[in-house]
Amino acid sequence: MSSSSLNHTATMADKETMVPDAERRRALIGSAVGSTIEWYDYFLYGTMSSIIFAKQFFPSDNALVSQMLSLATFALAFLIRPIGGVIFSHIGDRIGRKKTLAMTLSMMGLSTVLMGLLPNYAQIGILAPILLTVLRLLQGLALGGEWGGGVLLAVEYSPRKRRGFYGAVPQTGAVLGLALGNIITSLLSASMSEEAFLSWGWRIPFVGSIVLVMVGMWIRNAVGETPSFKKIQASRSSAPIPIKQTLQFHWREVLIAIGAKVVETSTFFLYATFTISYMMDHGFARATILNIVLICALIAFPCMLFFGHLSDKIGRKKVFIGGSIAFMLWIFPYFWLLDQKSVWAAALAVGVGLGIIWSSYGAMIGTLLAEAFPPDIRYTGMSLGYQIGAALVGGPMPLIATALIAYYSGSYVPVVIFLVLCALVSIVAVGVARDRSGLPLDE
């Protein structure tokens, strides 16, 4: 090895040791807690859109029409997420990750609390679904900016050889937020009558999120700016207009990010949202469904950490593509098991699908995208690709699946074909990407 190579390696090692371990841990905890709270607020709407909002905010003589209107508002927020990504990532690349995350967490919390206080259609008529939709759009704006900052809080603080593991931690916020929402909803369902839950009990998880937001703000306040952003500030090398530079010089990476997101987002909302309504239509009790999704989400937590660690050993691309192929092999058995109308069969279907297979590429997406962009436009580039991918496929997925099954007389085969195509898109996108596992993040 040449002396210049040795010097470069030593320099990188010195930069890593400059960040105290205690500071890394605070950043990792702040990233995980904030991400969990944001996703809890966001997914709570998805859960309630399947069991509450159709009847209370979108009443109709046709139950299918009510359900699809409710799912449409769920999908609508995904269309606004790229806008939130552009707005808040501009702030994040120009002013800092920490300040941006405070803004997004506050916006998400306020929107969620107001949902819990909103009168329904019977009380204020057409104004109810309009206001609910506006609040949902605000949630979309907030999450559009939160995700990238939350991932960067972990990845930009990470040691080079553990970047995959660190990047997986904020991604676990998705399953932990989903689990937290299901725990609270299940406890409320079990502790009160059906009438009470449908009347006012469903509001408690929304209003109570204010406590979680305050805790998240307190924890994140103890975390400083990331080392990568501090370097940008010190060298005064921030991009004047990050979105312009991203689209002009890094459009290929944005397209790869969009493609990579397709399988992750479509399959997550298959498990987290569409499966709830699908199982209810097949005679499963609401509490049973929520408990199955809850347990499987908790299974996903250690699996995501494992796959993050594995990617540090064998590379991100191998883990991501391997998981995508496994999904294509599992999707037919998944629906077949659900159609057996057995609790154990359904638990096996969701457990393998969400708990294990989704975890493999779900754990990768944050680190994979962060490594694709330079630090001065990293927040913007990864957020843009991620949120556009979510808007194209993730949000509409429950609506698309519901419409396909209704059009094809209850057959799930068209849904399977749609999801297999999503997986193929992501395999191609990640296949042409450069694997930067183990390489310096900012050089």
C-alpha positions in Angstrom: 0.0 0.0 0.0 1.4 3.5 -0.9 2.1 6.1 1.7 -0.6 8.3 0.3 -3.2 5.5 0.7 -2.0 4.9 4.3 -2.3 8.6 5.0 -5.8 8.7 3.6 -6.8 5.7 5.7 -5.3 7.3 8.8 -7.1 10.5 8.1 -10.5 8.7 7.8 -9.8 6.9 11.0 -9.0 10.2 12.7 -12.2 11.7 11.5 -14.2 8.8 13.0 -12.5 9.0 16.4 -13.3 12.7 16.6 -16.9 11.9 17.3 -17.4 10.6 20.8 -19.3 7.4 21.2 -21.8 9.1 23.6 -22.6 11.6 20.9 -23.2 8.9 18.4 -25.5 7.1 20.7 -27.5 10.3 21.4 -27.9 10.9 17.7 -29.0 7.3 17.1 -31.6 7.4 19.9 -32.8 10.8 18.7 -33.2 9.5 15.2 -35.0 6.4 16.3 -37.4 8.1 18.7 -38.3 10.9 16.4 -38.8 8.6 13.4 -41.0 6.3 15.5 -43.2 9.2 16.6 -43.6 10.6 13.1 -44.5 7.2 11.7 -46.9 6.5 14.5 -48.8 9.7 13.7 -48.7 9.0 10.0 -49.7 5.3 10.1 -52.4 5.9 12.7 -54.4 7.6 9.9 -53.8 4.5 7.7 -55.2 2.2 10.4 -58.2 4.4 11.0 -58.9 4.8 7.3 -59.5 1.1 7.2 -61.8 0.9 10.2 -63.2 4.4 11.1 -63.0 7.1 8.6 -65.0 5.5 5.8 -68.1 5.5 8.0 -67.6 8.7 10.0 -66.2 11.0 7.4 -67.1 9.5 4.0 -70.6 8.0 4.6 -72.3 6.5 1.5 -75.0 4.0 0.6 -72.2 1.9 -0.9 -69.7 0.6 1.6 -67.0 0.0 -1.1 -67.3 3.7 -2.3 -66.9 4.9 1.3 -63.8 2.6 1.8 -62.2 3.8 -1.5 -62.8 7.5 -0.6 -61.2 6.9 2.7 -58.2 5.2 1.1 -58.0 7.9 -1.5 -57.3 10.5 1.2 -54.7 8.2 2.6 -53.1 8.1 -0.8 -53.4 11.8 -1.3 -50.8 12.7 1.3 -48.2 10.7 -0.6 -48.6 13.2 -3.5 -47.7 16.1 -1.3 -44.7 14.3 0.3 -42.3 15.2 -2.5 -43.2 18.8 -2.0 -42.5 18.5 1.7 -39.3 16.8 0.8 -38.2 19.6 -1.5 -39.1 22.4 1.0 -37.7 20.9 4.1 -34.6 19.3 2.5 -33.7 22.7 1.1 -33.8 24.0 4.7 -31.9 20.9 5.8 -29.1 21.3 3.2 -28.8 25.0 3.8 -29.5 25.6 7.5 -29.1 22.3 9.1 -30.6 18.8 9.8 -31.5 19.6 13.5 -33.6 22.7 12.9 -35.5 21.0 10.1 -36.4 18.0 12.2 -37.8 20.2 14.9 -40.1 21.9 12.3 -41.3 18.6 10.8 -42.0 16.9 14.2 -44.0 19.9 15.4 -46.1 20.0 12.2 -46.8 16.3 12.3 -47.8 16.4 15.9 -50.2 19.4 15.5 -51.9 17.8 12.5 -52.5 14.6 14.3 -53.9 16.2 17.4 -56.3 18.3 15.4 -57.5 15.1 13.6 -58.5 13.7 17.0 -60.5 16.8 17.7 -62.2 17.1 14.3 -66.1 16.8 14.2 -67.4 14.1 11.9 -69.7 14.2 8.8 -72.8 13.9 10.9 -71.8 17.0 12.9 -70.6 19.4 10.3 -71.4 17.8 7.0 -69.0 18.1 4.0 -66.6 20.3 5.9 -65.5 17.2 7.9 -63.9 15.3 5.1 -62.4 18.5 3.7 -60.7 19.4 7.0 -59.6 15.8 7.5 -58.0 15.9 4.0 -56.2 19.2 4.7 -54.8 17.8 7.9 -53.7 14.7 6.1 -51.9 16.8 3.5 -50.1 18.6 6.3 -49.0 15.2 7.6 -47.6 14.4 4.2 -45.7 17.7 4.1 -44.1 17.0 7.5 -43.1 13.4 6.7 -41.7 14.5 3.3 -39.1 16.5 5.2 -38.7 14.3 8.3 -37.6 11.1 6.7 -34.4 12.3 5.1 -33.3 14.3 8.1 -34.0 11.4 10.5 -32.0 9.0 8.4 -29.1 11.5 8.1 -29.0 12.0 11.8 -28.0 8.4 12.1 -26.0 7.8 8.9 -23.9 11.0 9.1 -23.0 10.2 12.7 -22.2 6.5 12.0 -18.8 4.8 11.9 -17.9 3.9 8.3 -18.0 0.1 9.0 -21.3 0.2 10.8 -23.2 2.6 8.5 -25.7 -0.1 7.4 -26.6 -0.8 11.0 -26.9 2.8 11.9 -29.0 3.5 8.8 -31.4 0.7 9.7 -32.2 2.1 13.2 -34.3 5.1 11.9 -35.9 2.7 9.4 -37.2 0.7 12.4 -39.3 3.7 13.3 -41.7 2.6 10.6 -42.5 -0.7 12.2 -42.2 0.6 15.8 -44.6 3.5 14.9 -47.0 1.0 13.3 -46.7 -1.3 16.3 -47.3 1.5 18.8 -50.4 2.7 16.9 -51.8 -0.9 16.8 -51.0 -1.5 20.5 -53.0 1.6 21.6 -55.8 0.9 19.2 -56.1 -2.7 20.3 -56.1 -1.8 24.0 -58.8 0.8 23.4 -60.9 -1.7 21.4 -60.6 -4.3 24.1 -61.3 -1.9 27.0 -64.5 -0.3 25.7 -67.6 -1.2 23.8 -67.8 -1.1 20.0 -70.2 1.8 20.2 -67.9 3.8 22.5 -64.8 3.1 20.3 -66.6 4.2 17.1 -68.1 7.2 18.8 -65.1 8.8 20.6 -62.5 6.1 21.6 -60.7 6.3 18.3 -59.8 9.9 19.0 -57.6 9.1 22.0 -54.6 7.9 20.0 -54.6 11.1 17.9 -54.9 13.6 20.8 -52.5 11.6 23.0 -49.7 11.9 20.4 -48.9 15.4 21.8 -47.2 13.6 24.7 -45.0 11.6 22.3 -44.1 14.7 20.3 -43.0 16.5 23.4 -40.8 13.6 24.4 -39.3 13.5 20.9 -38.5 17.2 20.9 -36.8 16.9 24.3 -34.6 14.0 23.1 -33.6 15.5 19.8 -32.8 18.9 21.4 -29.8 17.2 23.1 -28.3 16.2 19.7 -26.0 18.5 17.8 -25.6 19.0 14.1 -24.2 16.0 12.1 -20.5 15.9 11.3 -21.2 16.0 7.6 -23.2 19.2 7.9 -20.6 20.8 10.2 -18.0 20.1 7.4 -20.3 21.9 4.9 -20.6 24.9 7.3 -16.8 25.0 7.9 -16.0 24.9 4.2 -18.9 27.2 3.2 -19.7 24.7 0.5 -23.4 24.4 0.8 -25.4 24.4 -2.5 -27.2 27.7 -3.2 -30.2 25.9 -4.6 -30.0 22.2 -3.7 -32.9 21.1 -5.9 -31.4 22.7 -9.0 -28.0 21.1 -8.4 -29.6 17.8 -7.7 -31.6 17.7 -10.9 -28.8 19.1 -13.0 -26.0 16.8 -11.9 -27.5 13.9 -10.0 -30.7 13.1 -11.9 -29.5 9.5 -12.5 -29.2 8.9 -8.7 -32.7 10.4 -8.2 -34.1 7.9 -10.7 -32.4 5.0 -9.1 -33.7 6.2 -5.7 -37.3 6.3 -7.1 -36.9 2.8 -8.5 -35.4 1.4 -5.3 -38.3 2.8 -3.3 -41.0 1.1 -5.4 -40.8 -2.4 -3.8 -40.2 -1.1 -0.3 -43.2 1.2 -0.2 -45.7 -0.9 -2.2 -45.1 -4.0 0.0 -45.1 -2.1 3.3 -48.5 -0.7 2.6 -49.7 -4.0 1.4 -49.0 -5.4 4.9 -49.7 -2.3 7.0 -52.9 -0.9 5.4 -54.4 -3.0 2.7 -54.2 -6.3 4.6 -56.3 -4.9 7.4 -59.3 -4.1 5.1 -58.7 -7.4 3.1 -58.8 -9.5 6.3 -61.9 -7.7 7.6 -63.6 -8.5 4.4 -62.7 -12.2 4.9 -64.4 -12.3 8.4 -61.4 -11.6 10.7 -62.2 -9.6 13.8 -60.6 -6.1 14.0 -58.7 -6.9 17.2 -57.3 -10.1 15.7 -56.0 -8.3 12.6 -54.4 -5.5 14.7 -52.7 -8.0 17.0 -51.3 -9.9 14.0 -49.9 -6.8 12.4 -48.6 -5.7 15.8 -46.7 -8.9 16.5 -45.2 -9.1 13.0 -44.1 -5.4 13.2 -42.3 -6.2 16.4 -40.7 -9.2 14.7 -39.4 -6.9 12.0 -37.5 -4.7 14.5 -34.6 -7.1 15.3 -34.7 -8.4 11.7 -34.1 -4.9 10.3 -31.1 -4.5 12.7 -29.8 -7.8 11.6 -30.0 -7.0 7.9 -28.5 -3.6 8.5 -25.5 -5.4 10.1 -25.4 -8.0 7.3 -25.2 -5.2 4.7 -22.0 -3.9 6.4 -20.5 -7.4 5.9 -21.7 -8.3 2.3 -22.9 -5.1 0.8 -26.3 -3.2 0.5 -27.1 -4.4 -3.0 -26.9 -8.1 -2.2 -29.3 -7.8 0.8 -31.7 -5.5 -1.0 -32.0 -7.6 -4.2 -32.1 -10.9 -2.3 -35.0 -9.6 -0.3 -36.9 -8.4 -3.4 -36.5 -11.8 -5.0 -37.8 -13.4 -1.8 -40.8 -11.2 -1.9 -41.7 -12.3 -5.4 -41.5 -15.9 -4.3 -43.7 -15.3 -1.3 -46.5 -13.1 -2.6 -48.7 -15.9 -4.0 -48.4 -18.0 -0.8 -49.2 -14.8 1.1 -52.6 -14.3 -0.4 -53.3 -18.1 -0.4 -52.7 -18.2 3.4 -54.9 -15.2 4.0 -57.7 -16.8 2.1 -57.6 -19.9 4.4 -59.4 -17.6 7.0 -57.2 -19.1 9.7 -55.6 -16.9 12.3 -52.4 -19.0 12.3 -52.2 -19.0 8.5 -52.7 -15.2 8.4 -50.0 -14.7 11.2 -47.6 -16.9 9.2 -48.3 -14.9 6.0 -47.8 -11.4 7.6 -45.0 -12.7 9.8 -42.8 -13.9 7.0 -43.8 -11.1 4.6 -43.5 -8.0 6.9 -41.4 -9.4 9.7 -38.7 -11.0 7.7 -38.8 -10.3 3.9 -39.8 -6.6 4.0 -37.2 -6.0 6.7 -34.4 -7.0 4.4 -34.9 -4.2 1.9 -36.7 -1.9 4.3 -33.6 -1.7 6.5 -31.4 -0.9 3.4 -33.3 2.0 1.7 -32.1 4.8 3.9 -28.4 4.0 3.9 -28.5 3.1 0.2 -30.0 6.4 -0.7 -27.8 8.5 1.6 -24.6 6.9 0.2 -25.7 7.9 -3.4 -25.5 11.7 -2.9 -22.7 14.2 -1.8 -23.3 15.9 1.5 -24.2 19.4 0.2 -27.3 18.1 -1.6 -27.7 14.7 0.2 -30.9 15.7 2.1 -32.5 17.0 -1.1 -31.5 14.1 -3.4 -32.5 11.2 -1.1 -35.7 12.9 0.0 -36.7 13.7 -3.6 -36.2 10.1 -4.8 -37.7 8.5 -1.8 -40.9 10.7 -1.6 -41.6 10.5 -5.4 -41.3 6.7 -5.2 -43.7 6.7 -2.3 -46.1 9.0 -4.1 -46.2 6.9 -7.3 -46.8 3.6 -5.7 -46.9 3.5 -1.8 -49.9 5.8 -1.2 -52.0 4.5 -4.0 -51.2 0.9 -3.3 -54.2 0.1 -1.0 -56.5 1.9 -3.4 -55.1 0.2 -6.4 -55.3 -3.2 -4.8 -58.9 -2.6 -3.6 -59.9 -1.5 -7.1 -58.2 -4.5 -8.8 -59.9 -7.0 -6.5 -63.3 -5.4 -7.0 -62.9 -5.2 -10.8 -61.7 -8.8 -11.1 -64.5 -10.3 -8.9 -62.5 -10.9 -5.8 -59.4 -12.4 -7.4 -56.1 -11.4 -5.9 -54.0 -12.5 -9.0 -54.0 -9.0 -10.6 -52.7 -7.6 -7.2 -49.9 -10.2 -7.2 -48.9 -9.3 -10.8 -48.8 -5.6 -9.9 -46.6 -6.2 -6.9 -44.2 -8.5 -8.8 -43.7 -5.7 -11.4 -42.9 -3.3 -8.5 -40.3 -5.7 -7.3 -38.7 -6.1 -10.7 -38.5 -2.3 -11.1 -36.5 -2.1 -7.8 -34.3 -5.0 -8.7 -33.3 -3.3 -12.0 -32.8 0.1 -10.2 -30.6 -1.2 -7.4 -28.8 -3.5 -9.9 -27.4 -0.5 -11.8 -26.5 1.5 -8.7 -23.0 1.7 -7.3 -22.6 -0.1 -4.0 -20.7 2.2 -1.7 -20.8 0.0 1.4 -17.7 0.5 3.4 -16.5 3.5 1.4 -16.1 7.0 2.9 -19.5 8.8 3.1 -18.3 12.3 2.2 -15.3 11.8 0.0 
